[in-house]
């Protein structure tokens, strides 16, 4: 499990409500197509940095849960470059 509050989103994307709702609907209908990708980081407040899958992560983290275990892929810093 990854705690929602332990994720750092370095490059947040701005999405309109329609796009966000489409992402939510697709996840409910067919599930995640690709993994949400993270890498471990050394930071005062966060343990992981989001690499890919912000829309899916936002949806899974907005379901009033303190932690989430969607389809995840962990990367090293070297792999993420």
Secondary structure as UniProt FT lines:
FT   STRAND          2..3
FT   HELIX           4..6
FT   STRAND          7..8
FT   TURN            10..11
FT   HELIX           17..30
FT   STRAND          36..40
FT   STRAND          48..52
FT   HELIX           54..61
FT   STRAND          67..68
FT   STRAND          72..75
FT   HELIX           77..80
//
